[in-house]
Amino acid sequence: MLLLMAERLLGLAPAPLHRFALRLAHKVRRRWWRIRKPQLQGCRVLGIDAQGRVLLVRHSYGSANWMPPGGGMKPGEDPLVAAAREFREEIGIVLEAPHLVATTHDAFHGADNVSYVVAGRCSGAPAPDGREIVAAEFFTPGEWPSAMSDWLKKQMGEWLEAEKQ
């Protein structure tokens, strides 16, 4: 309840203040994860347009690299529902026919992280809120932006291949 109230108040703040608060909260959260080592569950979304391009975003906090949109899952939330919710919240586009293409399991700032990779079709222009998401663009597979990790470029190829099957 307290977190929900904080999120609502933060939503009323000017965008620059909101971005500052997100960066600060992310630093605190990373330290907390290193101490507590919780199990996290999240999703990554491969939003694919009619031309076969994939939507990538840049966050206002954490890495400045491009990555698929996504985020944390609520307790007991279905990965497909979470992916569609995060996609709509972060960039204002509806994800159509979402389906699971992969599940990853890795350490994330000391936390045990399970991430569900969900793909679906999308149309329309992304509308990042300028708060959590500062940029959103479609990219042709294999023509990834230079500001994207080599690990993610490799994973994107594998995930997109799995999406075709």
C-alpha positions as a Markdown table, in Angstrom:
| # | Residue | x | y | z |
|---|---|---|---|---|
| 1 | Met | 0.0 | 0.0 | 0.0 |
| 2 | Leu | 2.8 | 2.4 | 0.9 |
| 3 | Leu | 4.6 | 1.6 | -2.4 |
| 4 | Leu | 1.4 | 2.3 | -4.4 |
| 5 | Met | 1.0 | 5.7 | -2.6 |
| 6 | Ala | 4.6 | 6.6 | -3.3 |
| 7 | Glu | 4.2 | 5.7 | -7.0 |
| 8 | Arg | 1.0 | 7.8 | -7.3 |
| 9 | Leu | 2.7 | 10.8 | -5.7 |
| 10 | Leu | 5.8 | 10.4 | -7.9 |
| 11 | Gly | 3.5 | 10.4 | -10.9 |
| 12 | Leu | 2.5 | 13.9 | -10.0 |
| 13 | Ala | 6.1 | 15.2 | -9.9 |
| 14 | Pro | 7.6 | 16.9 | -12.9 |
| 15 | Ala | 9.4 | 14.5 | -15.2 |
| 16 | Pro | 13.0 | 15.5 | -14.3 |
| 17 | Leu | 12.2 | 15.0 | -10.6 |
| 18 | His | 10.6 | 11.7 | -11.4 |
| 19 | Arg | 13.6 | 10.5 | -13.4 |
| 20 | Phe | 15.9 | 11.5 | -10.5 |
| 21 | Ala | 13.8 | 9.6 | -8.0 |
| 22 | Leu | 13.8 | 6.5 | -10.3 |
| 23 | Arg | 17.7 | 6.6 | -10.6 |
| 24 | Leu | 18.0 | 6.9 | -6.8 |
| 25 | Ala | 15.5 | 4.2 | -6.1 |
| 26 | His | 17.3 | 1.9 | -8.6 |
| 27 | Lys | 20.6 | 2.4 | -6.8 |
| 28 | Val | 18.9 | 1.6 | -3.4 |
| 29 | Arg | 17.1 | -1.4 | -4.9 |
| 30 | Arg | 20.4 | -2.9 | -6.4 |
| 31 | Arg | 22.1 | -2.6 | -3.0 |
| 32 | Trp | 19.1 | -4.3 | -1.3 |
| 33 | Trp | 19.2 | -7.1 | -3.8 |
| 34 | Arg | 22.9 | -7.7 | -3.1 |
| 35 | Ile | 22.2 | -7.9 | 0.6 |
| 36 | Arg | 18.9 | -9.9 | 0.6 |
| 37 | Lys | 19.5 | -11.9 | -2.5 |
| 38 | Pro | 15.7 | -12.3 | -3.2 |
| 39 | Gln | 14.1 | -14.3 | -6.0 |
| 40 | Leu | 12.8 | -12.0 | -8.7 |
| 41 | Gln | 10.4 | -12.7 | -11.5 |
| 42 | Gly | 10.1 | -10.4 | -14.5 |
| 43 | Cys | 9.3 | -10.3 | -18.2 |
| 44 | Arg | 10.9 | -9.0 | -21.3 |
| 45 | Val | 8.8 | -8.2 | -24.3 |
| 46 | Leu | 9.6 | -8.7 | -28.0 |
| 47 | Gly | 7.1 | -6.4 | -29.6 |
| 48 | Ile | 7.2 | -7.1 | -33.4 |
| 49 | Asp | 5.6 | -4.8 | -35.9 |
| 50 | Ala | 4.2 | -5.6 | -39.4 |
| 51 | Gln | 7.7 | -5.1 | -41.0 |
| 52 | Gly | 9.3 | -7.6 | -38.6 |
| 53 | Arg | 11.1 | -5.0 | -36.6 |
| 54 | Val | 11.5 | -5.2 | -32.8 |
| 55 | Leu | 10.7 | -2.5 | -30.4 |
| 56 | Leu | 13.5 | -1.5 | -28.0 |
| 57 | Val | 13.6 | 1.1 | -25.2 |
| 58 | Arg | 16.0 | 3.1 | -23.2 |
| 59 | His | 15.3 | 3.6 | -19.5 |
| 60 | Ser | 15.9 | 6.8 | -17.5 |
| 61 | Tyr | 17.8 | 4.8 | -14.9 |
| 62 | Gly | 20.3 | 1.9 | -14.9 |
| 63 | Ser | 22.1 | 1.2 | -18.1 |
| 64 | Ala | 21.8 | 3.6 | -21.0 |
| 65 | Asn | 21.7 | 0.6 | -23.4 |
| 66 | Trp | 18.7 | -0.3 | -25.6 |
| 67 | Met | 16.8 | -3.3 | -24.4 |
| 68 | Pro | 13.3 | -4.9 | -24.8 |
| 69 | Pro | 10.7 | -3.3 | -22.6 |
| 70 | Gly | 9.5 | -5.2 | -19.6 |
| 71 | Gly | 9.6 | -5.3 | -15.9 |
| 72 | Gly | 8.7 | -7.0 | -12.7 |
| 73 | Met | 5.8 | -9.3 | -12.2 |
| 74 | Lys | 3.2 | -9.0 | -9.5 |
| 75 | Pro | 3.0 | -12.0 | -7.1 |
| 76 | Gly | 1.1 | -14.8 | -8.9 |
| 77 | Glu | 0.8 | -12.8 | -12.1 |
| 78 | Asp | 0.8 | -14.8 | -15.4 |
| 79 | Pro | 3.9 | -13.9 | -17.5 |
| 80 | Leu | 1.7 | -13.2 | -20.6 |
| 81 | Val | -0.5 | -10.8 | -18.6 |
| 82 | Ala | 2.5 | -9.1 | -17.0 |
| 83 | Ala | 4.2 | -8.7 | -20.4 |
| 84 | Ala | 1.1 | -7.1 | -22.0 |
| 85 | Arg | 0.7 | -4.8 | -19.0 |
| 86 | Glu | 4.3 | -3.7 | -18.9 |
| 87 | Phe | 4.3 | -3.1 | -22.7 |
| 88 | Arg | 1.2 | -0.9 | -22.5 |
| 89 | Glu | 2.4 | 1.0 | -19.4 |
| 90 | Glu | 5.9 | 1.7 | -20.7 |
| 91 | Ile | 5.2 | 2.6 | -24.3 |
| 92 | Gly | 1.4 | 2.9 | -24.7 |
| 93 | Ile | 1.0 | 0.1 | -27.3 |
| 94 | Val | -1.2 | -3.0 | -27.1 |
| 95 | Leu | 0.6 | -6.3 | -27.4 |
| 96 | Glu | -1.4 | -8.7 | -29.5 |
| 97 | Ala | -1.2 | -12.5 | -29.3 |
| 98 | Pro | 1.5 | -12.7 | -26.7 |
| 99 | His | 3.3 | -16.0 | -26.3 |
| 100 | Leu | 6.2 | -17.3 | -24.3 |
| 101 | Val | 9.4 | -17.9 | -26.3 |
| 102 | Ala | 12.0 | -18.4 | -23.5 |
| 103 | Thr | 12.7 | -18.4 | -19.8 |
| 104 | Thr | 16.0 | -17.1 | -18.5 |
| 105 | His | 17.5 | -17.7 | -15.1 |
| 106 | Asp | 20.4 | -15.5 | -14.0 |
| 107 | Ala | 21.9 | -13.4 | -11.2 |
| 108 | Phe | 20.8 | -9.8 | -11.4 |
| 109 | His | 22.6 | -7.5 | -9.0 |
| 110 | Gly | 22.9 | -10.4 | -6.5 |
| 111 | Ala | 19.3 | -11.4 | -6.8 |
| 112 | Asp | 18.1 | -14.7 | -8.4 |
| 113 | Asn | 16.2 | -13.5 | -11.4 |
| 114 | Val | 13.7 | -15.5 | -13.5 |
| 115 | Ser | 12.7 | -13.6 | -16.6 |
| 116 | Tyr | 10.0 | -14.7 | -19.1 |
| 117 | Val | 10.6 | -13.6 | -22.6 |
| 118 | Val | 7.3 | -12.9 | -24.3 |
| 119 | Ala | 6.8 | -12.1 | -28.0 |
| 120 | Gly | 3.7 | -10.6 | -29.7 |
| 121 | Arg | 2.6 | -8.3 | -32.5 |
| 122 | Cys | 2.2 | -4.6 | -32.1 |
| 123 | Ser | 1.2 | -1.6 | -34.2 |
| 124 | Gly | 1.2 | 2.1 | -33.8 |
| 125 | Ala | 3.9 | 4.6 | -32.7 |
| 126 | Pro | 5.5 | 4.1 | -29.3 |
| 127 | Ala | 4.8 | 6.8 | -26.8 |
| 128 | Pro | 7.4 | 6.7 | -24.0 |
| 129 | Asp | 6.4 | 8.6 | -20.9 |
| 130 | Gly | 9.7 | 10.5 | -20.6 |
| 131 | Arg | 9.8 | 9.4 | -17.0 |
| 132 | Glu | 10.8 | 5.7 | -16.9 |
| 133 | Ile | 11.2 | 5.3 | -20.6 |
| 134 | Val | 13.1 | 8.1 | -22.4 |
| 135 | Ala | 13.3 | 6.5 | -25.9 |
| 136 | Ala | 11.5 | 3.8 | -27.9 |
| 137 | Glu | 12.3 | 2.8 | -31.4 |
| 138 | Phe | 11.8 | -0.2 | -33.8 |
| 139 | Phe | 14.9 | -2.0 | -35.0 |
| 140 | Thr | 15.4 | -4.5 | -37.8 |
| 141 | Pro | 16.8 | -7.8 | -36.4 |
| 142 | Gly | 20.5 | -7.9 | -36.9 |
| 143 | Glu | 20.8 | -4.2 | -37.2 |
| 144 | Trp | 20.8 | -3.5 | -33.5 |
| 145 | Pro | 21.9 | -0.2 | -32.1 |
| 146 | Ser | 25.5 | 0.1 | -31.0 |
| 147 | Ala | 24.4 | 0.9 | -27.5 |
| 148 | Met | 23.2 | -2.6 | -26.8 |
| 149 | Ser | 25.1 | -5.3 | -25.0 |
| 150 | Asp | 26.7 | -8.1 | -27.0 |
| 151 | Trp | 25.1 | -10.7 | -24.8 |
| 152 | Leu | 21.6 | -9.2 | -25.5 |
| 153 | Lys | 22.3 | -9.0 | -29.3 |
| 154 | Lys | 23.1 | -12.8 | -29.2 |
| 155 | Gln | 20.0 | -13.5 | -27.0 |
| 156 | Met | 17.8 | -11.5 | -29.3 |
| 157 | Gly | 18.8 | -13.7 | -32.3 |
| 158 | Glu | 18.0 | -16.8 | -30.3 |
| 159 | Trp | 14.7 | -15.5 | -28.9 |
| 160 | Leu | 13.5 | -14.3 | -32.4 |
| 161 | Glu | 14.4 | -17.7 | -33.8 |
| 162 | Ala | 12.4 | -19.4 | -31.1 |
| 163 | Glu | 9.5 | -17.0 | -31.7 |
| 164 | Lys | 9.3 | -18.2 | -35.3 |
| 165 | Gln | 8.8 | -21.8 | -34.2 |
